Amino acid sequence: MAKLGYVLDDIFVEHIAPSGHPERPARAEAIRDALLAAGIAQRGSHIAPRPATDEELARVHAAGYLDDLSRIVPGNSGWLDADTYFSPGTWNAARAAAGSVAELATSVLSGALDEGIAVVRPPGHHATRDHAMGFCLLNNVAVAAAAARAAGAGKVAIVDWDVHHGNGTQDIFWDDPNVLYASVHQFPYYPGTGAASEIGGAHAKGATVNVGLPAGSTDADYAAVFDHVLVPALVKFAPDLILVSAGFDAFEHDPLAGMRVTRAGFGQMAKRLRAAAGALCAGRIVAVLEGGYDLEGLAGGMTEVLSAFTASAVMPATVALPQLDTLARAAIDGTLAAHADAGLAIPAAESAA
Ligand SMILES: [Zn+2]
């Protein structure tokens, strides 16, 4: 039986939101209750959270930024930008989020675990090297990718299906050919980045992949993006580990975004990545909570990830492009065109003909 490791701890509800803020402790509690009801304690091993070390954080964040955070945030309340609050428990939660995801990633890389799920707060993918933004202080998935690289992974892929573009993760690995950053997101939308033409820096052309979908995109649109862009990009890149920035704000009832993804749609994405991991890197995959502000979407979506990660890895049937809404089709075609001449050009899917 596969060894799933999961991080689920009350330290992440000690990051207390101001009244009415959508990034609130109830998000983690809703997922915890759903995963426990789905039997995660019988299907995997609980991994105790640990704080990220200074060395781990310094791999992806600027020294001056870390100094500022450690001076301003611990034990205090306030705001780092118009969206990003902190409470007295935030610093411990943020360090535990980054450290726990790094621990899962290195444990999966070493084979001590087969796959991982991290239910952590605050989220991370908007945090750049030197800026907190979009509810994010430390970039958890970036810290984990860098930890995996330091532990011997040649190449690490990050797939980000949060409805917002992960500008922070893209920024951190922009010119790194050994970390693939591949995102599908609502576009144009917050934070404004994530155009198809953003494909990586001079040393890493093609190692950044962006698919910006129009509002209203459905399960079939997302599945097609995975079939025709994201999975082919993973095959081309050949990672040693796949990290997933798993936000659930593309959910049909999410209050912050405009997509129409259902619970089953998240399951379809998770199955595709699980199957890709099985084919490419001995199944090594870790899903990390990012956004998602409807409790039903969060609970149902992460339960689908658990189901996909603990079932046998089978790639779902490909969604044919001709079935697609023209706007989603245009987004896919735009990304494929942007990568046509890049060093890591995405091979055209056979069914695209
Ligand atoms: Zn988001």
Residues whose N, C-alpha, C, O or C-beta is under 5 A from the ligand:
A	BS01	ZN	D162 V163 H164 G247 D249 G291 G292
